[in-house]
Amino acid sequence: MIRVPHGRTLRFRLFMLAASGLVPLALVAVVVIGSLIRDRTLEAQSAALDVSRALATAVDAELRSIGSILQSLAQTGHLASGRLDDFRPVAARVAEGQGWRSLLVADGTGRILMNSAQPSGTPDPQPVDVESMRRAIETRMVTVGRVAEGRQKQGPAFAVRLPVIRDGQLIYVVSAVIPAERILAVVARQRVPEGWVVAIFDQAGNRVARSREHAVARPSPTLQALLDRGGSEGAGPTTTLEGVPSQTGFTRLQASGWVVAIGISQREADRGFYAVLAAVAGGLAASLALSAFLAWYFTRQVTEPIDQLKAAAGALGRGEEVRLPPLGISELQDVAAALAHAADDRDRAAREREDLLARVTDALRLAEEAARSKDEFLAMLGHELRNPLAPIATALHLMARKGDASTRIEREVVERQLGHMTRLVDDLLDVSRITSKRLAMRFEPVRLADLVEHAAQGIPALLGDRLFRVHVDDDARGLWVSGDQDRLGQVLNNLLGNAIKFTPAEAPIELALRSGGEGFAEIVLTDGGVGMPPEVREHVFDLFYQAPQGADRSRGGLGLGLAIVRSLVEMHGGSVRAESEGTGHGSRFIVRLPTMAAPPAPEPARESPHATGMGRVLVVDDNQDAADTAAALLEIAGYEVKVAYHPQEALALLESFHPQVAVLDIGLPGMSGYELAGQVRAHPGGAQCYLVALTGYGTQADAARATAAGFAAHLVKPAGPDALLEAVARGLAPAPPAGG
């Protein structure tokens, strides 16, 4: 921490400064002398400004005359017809007659096509002043360039460039290269007094001409400061390059941006004034000198510490170390102490920010690792749960096909519980995809009336004795939305499943479709169930939220269904809300979706040919129950089936059994299904095999990877028997005729 000792007060210093102020006589003398000097200075500045205007007019006229000559040259037939070789001698004569260095012709991009000072065929470089060429091309106006030393080292020169326009197109840029002596001659013709200095500068501040030769080709620092004030003209005190104080006026040429400056030496301006000034100033010299010294001394005592404080404040703002010596003024040292405390606070805050940033970075890294571990766990969990579900589903289908009536009730129980288990797995994986923003959506026109009626057809087995009604308003039958039909069906299934779960037997459930007005449709599900108090209704769409239940958890669930509903609806640009008058009064869920115009009616689809006769199918799955039940289903359907429980067994079977379709699990021991697919295709016995992936990995990325590995179909366990049979049938169907 910086410690600053205390000193004398600032008030004491200011008192001493006031006590040593100028006496009234000195004040009057200063006012009088100042008024005289100001008047004399203004007169000199006004005279310099008037002369600069006149000289600027002469220089501008000279530049305009050059532009007029170029305009005449541009109208010659040789240039108009593009005969540059014929135009060259004309250009050379004009340049020589006008005292120009050369005359150039460039194309519309600035590339030099002809130089009158060089023989025909000599390659011309780019122009010396590229900037003026660019401005001439962009503005299509006569442009005066900067002064520069040419490549031939013949002395400084500048270019006057004329764009040549034909039918609205830039054809050429004709440039006259003028030696700077041409402008010096204009200055000489004005006959300004000998004690004055005339200088002309180009747009970049380079000297074009000066009445007095000097090695420096730029304005003096004081003249540059005067020019930097901007404006088309101005006047003020300057010091010439020779060190002569002067009063200077300048005028800026609007067309070229050049500056004409006239400097009148202060001695010339003050001629006859020194005697008066000496008489007035002599009597007051002693008192003024003393007062000035005292004022300077005490002012310095104040300003130097303030300057040190300013420097310290700047260092504080830049994050640098703050260093302050003793200032000698009590109030300023208080400020210095405050700056020192601020520096300490800044350094402490910086350390805290760095520590906080490190903790946040670690937390983000841990969160990313946890999210990645969660996704990997859920993917593996889905695969492991779906593997046993697949043979159960296939076995139930086989039992149904065998027509054993004595086990019908038990089979239906297993089917219902299997469906419930499948939905739980799907919900768990959907939540993972939604929260990580990896859920793929396929948007297409969907007719809501068909969606509602189809959803209603799939639940009669779950209703029991409940009264279920479906109502579609007449004006809602033509409502269409842009959405993913499967995901919208999942929304309705989750809402219906929730309603059935919380609605007692013999209570009504109604699913309705109506117009929501203003380009929206509304799907309303109303039940006569247990209802919701406000505290439940507020959280009903939260992830993993479950309403309070008894110890038996008769309604079960993971608290995912309604959370998935809200996410899917919002991904369709809609909203969902829950309404209830309280416990025992039922609930109402309203899904609101934006509508679209009805799409054109599709053309009737032609029937696809189906596979007929026997077919050879290879089933590979390390889950023996899954493999055996799938094989049994395919054998009942009339296919010749071989089963392998290991990838090497499958490859060995290819020697004698040449399958037309191979149904492969992905999570195989020793070799993944993707690798096995490549080896099957590389084997002569499986080169033409149609590959079907039957796996517990069901993400969009898994399906894309299966396609890349050569699989024609991707089925997620537990795939329905119809889906498996349809995939195999597609693989055995004859290829469509060429050109069909």
N, C-alpha and C positions, 0 to 999 in steps of 0.2 A: 504494500500500500504506500502511495506517495504522500509524504507529510510536507506541507508548505508553511513556513513560519510567517507570522503576522508582521506588518510594517505600518507605516503612517497611512492615515485615511486618505481616500481620494478627494474628499471635500477640502482637506487642508491643501492639497496640491492645486486644486482649482482656485482656491482663494489666492494663493500666491501668484497664479497666472493672471488672475483678474487685476491684482494690485499692480502688476507690472505692465498693464495694458497701455496702449497708445494714449497720449494726452490729447485733448480736444483739438489743439492746433495741428497735431500730426494727422488727425482724422480729416480735418478740412483740407489740408495740403494733399493728402492722398486722393481725396475726392476730386479736387481740381485737376491735379496731374493726371489722374486716371481718366477724367473726362476728355482732356486734351489728347492724351495718347489714343483713347478709343476713337475719337473723331478722326485723327490723323490716320489711324490704322484702317478705319472703314473706307476712307477716301482712297487709300492705296489699294485696298482689296477690290473696291468697285472698279478702279481703273484697270487693274489686272484682269478682272472678269470680263470687262467690255472688250479688251483686246483679244482675250481668248475666244470670245464668241466670233469676232470678225475673222480671226485666223482659222477657227474651226469651219466657218463657212467656206473659206478658200480651199481648205484641205478636202472638205466634202465635195466641192465642185470638181476638184481634180480627180477624185475617185469616181465620181459620176461620169466624168468625161471618158475615163478608161472603160467603164461599163457600156457607155454608148458606142464606143469603137468596137467592143466585143459584140454588141448587138448587131452592128452592121456586118461584121464578119460572119456572124451566124446565119445571115440571110443569103450569103453567096451560094451560087449553084453548086460549086464543088462540095461544100460541106453538106448542103441539103441532100445531094445525091449520094453522099457517103464516099466520094472519091478523095480520100485523104492524101494520096500521092500528088494529085493535082492541086489540092488545097495547101500543101506544105510550102511551095514557093511564095504563094500569096501571103501566108502567115509570116514567113521569114521577112518579106519586104516590109510588112506593116510593123513587125516588132523592131526591125532596125530603124525604120523611120521615126518611130515613137520613142526610141531609146529604151526599149524593153530588153530584158535578158533573153526571153524566149516566149513562144506562144504554144500552149499545150492543148491537146484534145483528148479527153477521157470518155469512156463509155458510161452507161448508166450505173455501173457498179463502182466507178472510181478507178478502174484500170486504165492506165495511160496508153493511148493508141498512137499518138503522134507528138513529137517534140520538134519544133521548128529549128532548134539549135543543134539537132542531131541528124545524121543521114538517115534515109529511109532504110528500114530493116534493122536498125539498131534497137536491141531490146531495151525498153524503158522500165525503170523501176517504179515502185509505188511513189506517189507524190510525197514531197518533203513534208508538207503540212497536211497530214491526213485528216485532221479535225475539220478544217475549213472545207475540204472536199466532201466530208460526210454531211456537214450542215447544208452545203449547196444542194446535195442530192435529196436530203430530207425536206428542206423548205422550198426547193425549186425557185429560189430567189438569188439575185446577185449577192455574192458573199465575198467579204474582204478577209483575207487570212492574216495569220500572225507573221511577224518578221522572223526570219530564220536564215542561217548560213546554208547555202546550197551545197550540193555534192561537188560542184566544180570549184568551191572555195573562192568565189569571185566577190565576196562581200555580202552583207546582209541584203535580203530582198523579201518581198511579200507577193502574194498572189491575189488577183481579183478574178473571181470565178463566176461564169454565166451559165446556168442550166439552159439547154436547148430543148424545147418541148415541141413535139410533132403529134398532132391528133391526141392530145392528152397524155402522151407517153414521153418519158425522159429519154432522149436519144443520145445526147452528148453533154459534156461539161467542158466549155471552152475557158481556159485560164490564161491570163497574162501575168508573167513573172516580172515584177517591177523592182528595180533597184531602189534602195532606200534613199539614194541621193536625189531621186525625183521629188520626194516630199521635202527634202532639205532645200531644194531650189524654191519651192513654194514659200518656205519660211523666209528665205533670203529676200524674196520680192516684197515682203511686208514692211521691211525697213523699221523694225522696232528699235527703240533707243539702245545704246551700247551697254548701259548698265543693267538691262533686263536679260533674263534667261528664258528662252523659248524651248519647250520640249514637247515632243509628240510621242505617245506610247500606244502600242496595239492592245488588243483585248486581254492578253496575258501579262501586260505590264512590261513588255520588251520595248526598248527605245527604237523608234522609227527614225527620228531626226532630233537634233539638239543644236541650238545656236552656238553653244560652246562645247568643243570636243572634250570627252572625258572617258577614262578607261571603263568606268562602271556603266553598264547599259540598262540599268534599272532605275526607277525613281528613288530619290533619297528616302530614308525611313520616315521623315516627317511628311513629305509629300505623299508617300504611300498611305500613311495614316489618314491624311485628308481625303484621298481618293476612296479609301475603304468606307467612308461615311455613306457612300452611294449617292444616288441622284444624278440628274443630267448635267448639273453644274454646281459650283460651290467656290468658296474662297476661305482663306485662313492663313495663319502664320506658318512658315516652313523654314527649313535650312537647306541650302543647295548642297550639291555634292562637293562643292569647293569649300563648304563650311560657312557660307555667307547667309546670315539671317535675312529672310525675305517675307514679303506679303504676296501670296500666290492666289490666282484665280484659275479655274479649270472649266472646260466645257467638254462634254462627252458626246460624240457623234452617234446619233441614234441608229443609223444604217449599219455602220461597221463596228461600233463599240470602241473605237479609238478615243483617246483622250488628248486634248490640246491644253497644255498648262503654261501660264505666263507668270514668272516670278520677278517681282520688283524688289531690289535689295532694300533692306530697312534703312540703310544710310541714304539711299536715293530718296526714299519716302520721307525721311525725317530731315532733309536738307532745309536749313533755316529755322528748325524747331529746337535745335540743341541749345541755342543761347537762352531761349525762354526757359527751357527745362532746367538748365544749369542754375539760372538765377533763382528759380523757385526752390529747387532742391538743396542749394548750397546752405541756406540758413537753417534747414531742418535736418541736415545730415547727421549731426551728433545725436540729437534726441531720437531720430528714427532708427539710427544704428543701435542705440542702447535698447530701445523698445523691441526692435526685431530680435536682438540677441536674447533678451529675457523671454520673449514669447516662444522663440525656437527652443530654448533650453527647457522650459517647463512643459512645453507641448511634447517634446521628446520623452520626458520622464513619464508621460501618460501613454503615448502611442506605442512605445516599444513594448511595455508589458502587455498591452492589448494585442499587439501583433503576435506575441508569444502565446497568448491564450487562443488566438485564432488558429495558429499552427497546431496547438495541442488538440483543439476541437476537431480539426481536420484529421489528425492521426486517430482520434477516437472513432470518427466515422468510418475510416478505412480499415479499422480493426488492428491498427498498429499500436505499439507500446507508447503510452503517454508519458512524456518527460517534461518537467517544468522546473526551471531554476527559481530561486527566490525573486519575487516581483517587486517587493518594496512598497506595495500599496495594499492596505488591509482589505478593502472590498474586493480587489482583483484576486487577492490570495484566497478569499472565500470561494470565489468562482473556480479558482484552480483546484481547491480541495473538492468541490463538487464534481469537477471533471475527473479527478482521481478516483472518487467513489464510483462514478459512472463507469470508468474503465474496469474497476474491480468487478462491478455487477455484470458488465459485458463479458468479461473472461469467465466468471462463474456460470453465467447463462450459457456460454458456448460449451463449457465442459458438460453442463447438464444436458444440452441438446445432443452432444455427441454420445453421451451415455444413453439417452432416451432412444436415439436413432439405432444404436447397437442393440438395445433390447427389442425395439420394434422389428429390426431385421431378423433377429433370432426368432421372434414370435412368428413372423411371416414364414420363415423357413420351416419351423415346426408345424405350422398350419398346413403348408403345402405338402410336407411329408405325411401328415395325418390324413389329408384329403386323398393323396395318392394311395396310401395304405388302405383307406376306406374303400376306394374304388376297386382296388385289386381284390380286397376281401369280398366285396359284394359280387364281383364278377365270378370269383371262385365259388362263393356261396350259391349263386344262381345255378352254376354248372353242376355242383354237387347235389343240389336239391332236385334239379330237373332230371338228372340221370335216373334215380329210382322212380320218378313219376312217369317216365316214358314207358317202361314195361308194364306198369300198373294200368295205364290207359289202354295199351294195346291188348293186354290180357282181358280187360273188361269188354273190349270190343269183340274179341274172339268168343268169350262166354256168351255174349248176346247173339252172335251169329250161330252158335250151337243150339240156341233156343231152349236152354234149361230153365223151365218155368219155376222150378222149386227154389232157385236162388235169385229170383228176380228182385225181391225186396232188398235182400242183402246187397245185391249188385248196385241197385239204385242208391243205397246209402253210400257205398264206396264211391260211386260216380259223383255224388254231390260233394262229399268231403274232398275228393280229388280235385274237383273244380274249385272248391274253396282254397285248397292248398296252392293250386296253380295261380289263382288270383293274388294270394298273399305274396308269392314269389315275384310275380309281375309288378305288383305295387311297390315292393321294396326296391327292385331294380329301376323302375320308372322314377322314383323319388331321387335315386342317386343320379340318374341322367339329367333330371330337371335341375337339381341344385348345382350340378357342375356344368349346366348349359350345353349338354351333349345330346339332348333328345332331338332326333331328326323328325321333321314334319314334311309331309307331302301334300301340298295344297292343291285342291281341284274343286270344281263346282259340286256342291252337295245340296240335294233337295231335302229340306228339313222334315217335310211330311213323311217321306220314305224312311228317314232316319228314325223318327219317333215311332212309327208303326213297326219297324223292324226290331227296335229295342224292346217294344212291348211283347213281341212274339217269343222272346227268348227267356221269359221269367215265369211262365205258368207253374213249373214244377216247384218253384221257391215260394209261391204265394200262399199255399195252404188254403185256409178258409177265408182269406182276406178278399174283400171286394175290390177289384181293379178295373178302372175305366180309362180309356184313351179318348181324348177329344181334340180334334183339329178344326179350328175355325175355318169357315169357307174362304175368307180372304187371306188365310195363311197357307193354303195348299200350294200356292205358286211361289212361296218364299225360298230363295236359294242363298247359300253362303259359300264363301271360299274357305275351305278347310280340309283337314285330314279326316276322312270319313271314319277310319278306325279309331282315331283319338276322340272324335266327337261321340262315337258309340261308346267308348270307354267312359266318357263323362256321364252319359245317361245310365250306363250299367252301374257305375259307382253310386249315383244318386238313388237309383231304384234299390240297390242292395242295402244302402243306408236306411231307406224308408222301410223296407221289409224288416230290417233288424230291430227297428224301434217302434214298429206298429204291431199291436197285439192281434191275435186271430180275430177274424170277422170284422175288423176295422177297415174303412175304405182307404184306397190309394188312387189318386187320379194324376195322369200325365197329360198335359195339355200343351198345344202349340197355338200361339196367337201372334198378331202383328204388334210390335212394340212402338210403331210410329217413328217418323224421322229416320228411315233407313235402318231400322233394327227389327229383329225378331226376338220373341221371348218364349222360352220353354219353361213351363211351370209344373213343378211336382208338388202335389199337396197330399199329406197323409193325415190320418186320424190317430197318430201315435201319441207318445208320451209328452211331446212338446219340449220346449226349451226355456229355462229361465234366462234372464238377461245375461248373467255371468257366463253361461254356457254359449249362448248365441254369439257373444263377443269373440270367442276363441274357437268356434266350431270349424273354421277353415285352417287353423294353425297345424303345423306339422307335428305328428305324434300326439296330438291332443285327444283325450277321451273324456267324455262326460262321466261324472261320478257314477259308479256302479256298486252293486253288492259284492260280497266276498266271492260269490260263485262265478262272477264275470260271465253271466249268461249271454251277453251280447258280443263278447270277444272283440277281435280286431286289433290292428296295430296303430290305429289313428292316422292312416295314410290316405284313405279313399277321398275324403273331402279336400284335403290339401292338394292332392293330384288334380281334382276337379278344378279348383281355383287356378292352378298353374296352367292347365291346358286351355281353359277358357280365356285367360289373359293372353296366352300365346296366339289365340285367334282374334285378338283385338276386342274381346268382349269383357263382361263382368258377371259375377254371380253374387247373390246375396241371400241371406236366410231370414225368415220372418216367423215369429211365433208369439202368441198371446200369453205364453207361460206354460208351466207344467200342467199336463193333462188336456191341453187344447190343440194338440197337433202342431205340425210344422209345414212351412212352405219354402221351397227353394226356387229361385227365379234366375235362370240363365239368360243373359241378354247378349245377342250376337249381331254384328253388322251384316246387312244383307247385300246382295249383288244382283245384277240383271240376270235373267234366266239365260243359260247358254243355248246355242242352236241345237236342234234335235240331232243326235248322232245317226249316222247311216246304219242300216241293219247289218249286223256282223255275220260274216259267212261262217258256216260250220267248219270246224277244224277236223281233219281226219283223225280217227282214234287208232291206237295200236290194236291189232288183232292177232290171235294165235298165241303161242307160248313165247316166253322170253326168259333169258338167263339173267339172274340177279345175284350179286355178291353183297352180303351184309357183313360189315366189320365193326365190332364194338367190344371193348374189354369188359363191359357189363354183360355177363352171360344172359341174365334174364331179359335185358333189353334186346340183345341180339336174337335170342330164341323166339321171343314173342313177335318181333318184327318179321322174322323168317316165317313163322307160322301164319301170320296174316297174309304175307305174299303168296305162300303156297296155297292157301285157301282160295286166293284170287286167281290161281292157275299158273303161277310162274314157277320156273325151276330155280331153286334157291340154294346157295352154298353160304355157310357161316364160318367166319374166322374171328377168334377172340384176341388175336395178336397180329401186328402188321406183317411179321415174317410169315405167319400162316397164310395171310392173304396173298402175299407175293408168290408163295409156293403153289397155291391153288391156280394161279394164272397159267402155269405150265400145262394143265389138263383141262381147266374150266375157263372158257373165254367169255366173261360176262359182257352183256350188252349195257347193263346198268350196275353201278357200284354205289351202295349206300354206306358212307364212311362216317364214323365218329371222329371228332377232332382231337379230344383229349385221350390219345392212345399211349400205352407205355412204350418207352424207348424211341418212339417216332411219332411226331404229330400227324394229324390227318392231312395237313397241308403238304408235308413231305411225302406221305404215302400216296397222295394224289399224283404228285409228279412222277413217282416211280411206277405207278400203275400205267400212266400215259406213256412212259418210256418203254414199257414191256410190250413185246409183240402181241401178247395175249390180251392187252387192255388198251391198245393204242386208240381204238375208236369207242372206248367206253364212255357212257354218259354218267357224270359224277354228281351225286347228291350228298350234301353235308347234312347230317342229323346230329345236332350237338346241343349242349347246354349253354354255350356261349352265344348270347342273342343280341349283342349291341350292333349298331349300324356299322361300326368299325370292323366287327367280326364278319358281318355279311360282305363288306367290301374286300376284306382279306380273302374270304372264300372265293369270291369271284376272280380275284387276281391269281389264285392258285389253280384255277381251271374248273371250279365247281359250277354246274349249270343251275343248281337249286340249293337253297339254304333253309333248312327246317330247324326250328327251335324246339327242343324237348320241353314238355311232352307233346309232340306233334300229333294231331288227330289222325286216326287211321285213314280217313278220306284224303287228307293232305299228303300222306305218304304214298297211297295208291295213285293219286293224281300225278305226283312227281315222277313215279316210276313209269306210268303210262305215257307221260310226255317224252321220257327218254326213249321209249320204244316206238313212238309214233313215227311214221314215214316222213322224211323231209319234204317240204313243199316243193312243187316243181319250179325249175329255174324260170325267173321272170314272172312268177305268179304273185 
